[in-house]
Amino acid sequence: MSSPSAADPFLILLAALMLVPVALAMCVRLPSAVSLGFIALLCLFSSSTWGQLQEENTLYARGTGLFFFSLINLLLWLACAAAAIRHTVNQQSAMRPSPFPKFLAAFSFMLLGHLALGLMAEQPLPAILGYSGLINVLNMLLFSILLLMTLTHEQHRQRLLLLILTLAGIRAVFGLVRYAFFDGDSANPYRNFENLDIRLVYFDIGDNYIAALAAFCLAWLLLMPGVRMSLTKRLLLWGWLVAEIATVVLSFRRSSLVGLSLMLAVLMWRLPWQRRLLFGALGALALIPAAALLMQQRLRFSTGSKSFIATLLYDVGPDRGTEVSRFYELEAAARSLDGYWLFGLGSWGTFYGNEDILDYHFGKFDFVHSGFGHMILKSGLVGLLIFLGLLTAFTLHYLRCRRHMKGNSALLADAGFAGLLFWMPTLLIGTPVIEFRTMLLLGLTLSMPYLAHCIHSCSPATQVPLYAAA
């Protein structure tokens, strides 16, 4: 007779299997609600536990103890299967053209090759298909395809923008109140690991992205010609914009600050020249206190350099304030790739280096702090070129179609392109590929200009301004 502890996993598995048909039916019946529900979860729940004294499972890790993949990951695949079924039954629900299916096929073929080679090399299946490999690239592409297949009407996309702005506002208020009165984010490696007296609003790069995305949309609505609203609404949006920018600035993430600057540069590019002067003046006024706050709260612990740029890059270059360069990890990974540059070390591959210097890896060397570097480590230059091909196709589509868009279409397209620029520092020096939430947020970013293209193809009467609906 089995013990209760041994029976529990079986009962959980049985209950999950019984819920599959119900979940599939919901995904088929309410496709847009499921997609917007995914976005709501991504906006409301952080995924990073790095920096916490007591690490705990997040929403995105639930189920990994019983299944190979998290429950939310399984739900994503189920929603994609439901969208495919719906498309097969109803041919009128065809997805607008996008490059995502082609790149999904390419990465799926690559992962199948890794699976075959890994099993031949007697590698464990969780190591081949685990989140430290390339599985999240497939999740990103599947999420982009899901959004394009389910958010097919103007009201769906309008709800998407309103949902992002509303939840970003809620997260900003929550984070700022916690920062002011409750010691900030508990995931704080600067204080918990480096003993620095620093509080953070949000350490998770995904939370910073959501705040930056909302700040871009609000600034777009406030500054773009043709958007008319009452003085009361305009003042409300200005206060909302300040809260979103403060959320990013008081998180003290260099990649987030650079990303936000790149996003606002896109807005300046898109504004008429008269409004560029206004926006530039406002940006300069905001930059001075933001830089001073960054120097006083975060970078004063790093180095005694007088130059702001040298202080910002305190762990890079010959005059760095640390014993080891931030890029030592990438140098060690490059040495491990000797002879494997074309196809990489496989999804299960690991690199080797000085374990004392790389103590923040806690003995796990199956990822590096660079999204592009991680692609090379796992899939070589071939995988990196495919990934860069996706980003290139995205950029060319935006540049080709943007001039034909107005209203919500233009806002969505600009937000998507600016969002990609926000992610570029993280793709260079962060760990996005191994993070489920981060890659799905990147998938949301990549889908926006294609959703905007769908809007442009609709009749002008369906283009309801976002500010009017708000």
N, C-alpha and C positions, 0 to 999 in steps of 0.2 A: 504494500500500500504506500503510495507516494506521500511525502510530507507536504504541508500547505505551502512551504516556500518553493518547493519544486513544481507545484501545481499552478502557482500564480502566473508565471510566464505563459503557460499553456492557455489559461483562461483569458489573459490579455490578448494573446494572439487570436484566439477564437472570436473574441468580441470585435477585434479589429477587422477580421475577415467578414463578419456579419454586417459591419457598418460600411463595407466597400460598396455594395449596390446602392445603399441610401446616399452615400456621398457622390457616387457617379450620377445618380438621378438628379441630385441638386445641381451638379455642375452642368448637366445637359439642359436642365430646365431654367436655371438662372445664371447664365454664363457671365454676364457683365457684373452681377452682384458678387460672384466668386472672385473675379479679377480685382474689383475694387476692395473686396475684403482682404485679399493678399496685400494690396498696397497699404491698407489701414494697419495691418500687422507690422509691415516693414517700417511704417512711420512711428508706431507707438512703442515698439519693443526693441531695446538694444540687444546686440549680440556679443559685444566684447566683454570678456571677464579679465583681460590682462590688466594688472594693476590692483586687483582686489586682494586683500589679505586672506579672505576665505573664498576660494573659487566655488562657484555654484553653476548648475546647469541653467542655460537660458532656454527660451521657447524654441530656438532653432536647433537645440541639441536633444530635445525630448524624443524618445523612441530609439536613439542610437544604441542603447544597451540591449534591446531586444531584436531590433532590425539592423541591417547594415546602414540604413539611412534614417534620417529624422522623419518624424511624422509629417511635418510641414513640407518636407521634400517629397514624400510619397503623395501628399495631397496635390502638390504641383504637377507631378506626373499624371495623376488621375484626372486633374482638370484639363491637361493637354490632351489626354485620350478622349475625354468627353467632347472637347472642341473638335477633335478630328472626326468623331462619330457624328456630331451635329453637322459638320461640313459635308460628310459623305451622304447623309440623308437629305440635307437641304442644300442643293447646289447654288442657290441664290446667295448663300452666306459666304461667298468666296472671299478670301483674304486679299487685301491689296498687295500689289507687287512689293517685295522687299528682298534683300540679300540673305536674310536670316536662314531660310531653309537650306540654301546651298552650303553655307558655312556650318550649319548643324550637321549636314551629311558629311562634310569633310572631317569635323572633329569626332563625330561618331565612328567613322571609319578608322581614324587614328586610335581612338580608345579601344576599339575592338582588336586592333593590332597589338596594342599594349596588353590587353587581356590574354590573347593567345600566347604572346611571348612571355608574359609574366607567369602563366601557368606552366609553360614548358620549362621555365627557370625555377619552378617550385616556389614561387612567391605566394604568400597568403592572399586570398581574394580581397579581404578588407584593405590591404596595403595597395592593391592595384586599383580598386574602385573607391578608395577613401577620399575624404575631403582635402587631404594634403596633395592630391594628384590634380587631375584635370576635370573632374566630374562637374565642378561648379561652372566651367565654361559652357558645358551643355545645359546646365540649369539656367544660366543667363540667356542663352539663345532660345530655349523653350519658353521662358517667361516673356521675352519680346514677342515671340510668335503668338503666345496666348493672348497678350494684350491686343495685338492686331486682329485676331480672330473674334474677339468678344466685345471690344469697344468699337462697335461699328456705326453708331449713330452720334449725331452732334451732342445730344443730351448726355450720352455716356462720357464723352470727352470733357464736357463742361463739368460734370460731376467729378471727374478725375482731378481737374484743376482746383475746384472748390474743396475737395477732400484733402488734397495735399496742403493747401493753404491753411485750412481749419486745423488739421492735426499738427502741422508745423507750429501754429500759434499756441496750441495747447502744450506742446512739448517745450516751446520756448519759455512760456510762463512757469511751467513746472520746474524746468532746469534753473531758471534765474532765481526763483524763490528758494529752491534748495541750495543754490550757491550763496545767497545772501544770508540765510537763516539756519541752514542745516549742514554746513561744512562741505557742500558741493557733492560731486560724483564720488561714490565709493571706489570706483575703478580709477585709481589715481596712482600710476606708477612713480610719478615724481615725488610724491609724499610718502607712499608706502614702501618703495624700494630704494629711493635715493635720499630720503630724509630731507626733502626740500619743503619749505613752508609755502605750499601752493595749493589753492583750491581750483577746481575745474567745474565748468558747467556740464560738459559731456566729453568724455575721452573717446568714445566710439566715433570713428570717422563717418559712419552712416548717419548719426544724429547731426553731425556738423554739415553733411551734405544736404539733409532735409531742410535745415535752417537756411543754408546758403541758397538753395533752390527757391524757397519761399521769399527770401530777400530779393532775389533776381526778379521774380514775378511781380512783387509789390513795386519795386523800383520801375519796372517796365510799365505798369499801369499808371504810375504817378507821372512819368516823364515822357511817355510816348505820345506824339500828337494824335488827336482824334479821340482820346479817352477823356470823356467829360463826366464829372461827378460833382456833388455838392461840396462846400467847404468843410462841413462836418465829416463827411466820408473821407475827404482828402487828409484831414488832420488825423483821423483814426488810422488810416493806412500809413502815414508817416510814423506814428508811434509804434505801429506794428512792425514796420521796417527796421526801426532802431532796435527793437527787441530781438529780431532775428539776427541782425548784425552783431549785437552784443553777445548773443549765444555763441557765435563762431569765435569772436575775439576773446572772450573769457574762457574758452576751451583751450587756448594756448597751443593749438596744434599747428605747426609750421606748414604742413601740407594743406590744411584747411584754409589758412590765411592766404597762402599763395593761390589756392584754387578759387577762393572768393574774389580775389583781385582779378584773376583771369575772367571770371564770369562777368564782373562789372565792366571789364574792358570790352567784352562782346556787346554789352548794352551801349556803351559809349560809341562803339563802331556803328551801331544801328540807328542811333539818334541823329536827327538833323544837326547841322553844325552849330546853330544857335543854342540848341539845348545841350550840346556837348560842352559848351562853355559853362553853363549852369551846373551841369552834372560834375564837370571837372573841379569847379570851385567847391561844391559841396563835398566831393570826395577828398579834396586836399584838406578841408577843415576837419573831416572825420579821421583822416589818416594820422594827423599829428597826435591827438590823444590816444589813438589805438596803438601807435608805435611806442609812445611813452609808457603806456600801460604794459605792453609786451616786454619792454626792456626792464621795467621795474619789477614786474611780477614773475617773469619766467626766465629771461635771459641773464639777469644779474647773477644767477647762480652758476652760469656756464663758463664765463671767461671775463677777464678784465679788459678786453679790447675796447677801444674807444669808438671804433667804427661800428655803425649799426649793422651793415652787411656782414662784417667779420663776426659780430656777435651773433647774428642770426645763423651763420654757418659755423658755429663754434666747434663742431665735430668733423669738419671737412677742411682739407688743405694743410699746408705746412705750418701755419700759425694757429692750428686748432688748440682748444683748451682741454682736450682729452688725450690720453696716452695712445689710444688706438683709433684709427680712422673709422668712420661709420661704414666705409666701403670695404673693410677687411673681409666681411662675410661674403661679399660678391667676388672678391679676389680668391678666397678659398674655394667657392663654388666653381669658378672658372678653372682653377687647377684640377678640380675633380672631373671636369668635362673633357680633359685631354683625350682626344681620339673619339669623342662622342658628340661633337658639336653639331653634326647634321641632324641627328634624330634624338639626341638627349639620352638621359639615363632611364627613361620610362616613368610611368606614373608612380611607381614604387621607389624610384631612385632617391638616394641620399648623397650628400657631399661630406667631406671630411675637413677638419680644421682644428685649431687650437681650442680645446674645450674650456679652458679657463677664460679666454677672451670671449668665447661664445656662450658664456654661462646662462645668458638669457634665453637660450634655446632649451635649457633643461634636458640636455642629452638627445634631443630630437632634431636631426639635421635633414629633414625631408621638405624644407621650405626655405626660402630666402626673402629678405625684405626688399623685394622688387617684383611687381607683377610681370614685367617683361622678362626679368631675370628668371623668375619661376617658370615661365613658359619655355625658356631655353633649357633650363635644368631638366625639365620633364620631357619636352618634345623637341628640343634642339632648334636650330634655325628654321627648320621647316614649319614647326608649330608656331614660332614667332611670326613668320612671314604670313601665315594664314590669318593669325589674329590681327596683324597690322593691315592686312587686306580688308578685313571687316571694318576697321576704323576708317580706312581710306574710302571705302564704298559709302559709309555713313556721311563722311565729310563732303564728298562729291555730290551726294543727293541733296544735302542741305544747301550747298552753294548754288546748285542748279535750280532748285524749286523755291527757294526763299523769296525771290523777287516777285513771285506770283501770289504771295499769301498776304492776307490782311486779317485784322481782328484776332480771334482766338487761334487761328491757324498760325499766324506770325508769332504769337506768344509761345505756343507749344514748340514750334520749330526753334526759336531762339533759345528757349529754356533747355531744349535737348542739346543743342550745340554748345551752349555755355556749360551745361552739366558735364559734358565730355571733357571740356578743358579743366573743370574742377577736379575730375578724377585723374588727370595726367600726372600730377605730383605723386599721388598714391600709387599709380601704376609704375612710376619710376622708383620710389623708395619705400613703398608700403607692402602689405601682404593681402591684397584684395582677392586673389585667386583662391585662397584657402578658406575664405569667409563667405558663407552661403548668403547672408543678408546683403553684404556689400556687392556681390555679383548680381543679385536680383535688382538692386538699385541701379547698377550699371545697365542692366537689361532694360529697366524702365527708361533710363536716359536715352539709350539707343533707339527705343521705339517711338519717342516723341515726335521727331520730324516726319516719320512715316504716318503716324496718326494725324499730324497736321496736314500732310499731303492728302489724306482721305477727306479731311474737312474741306480743303480747297476744291475737291472734286464735287462737293455738294453744291446745291443752289445757294445764291447769296442770301436768300430769305432765311436759311437755317442758321446763319452765322450770328447767334445771339451774343452780344458782348458780355464778357465775364463780369465786369464791374456792375452791369445792370442787374445780372442775376444775383450778385452778392448784396 
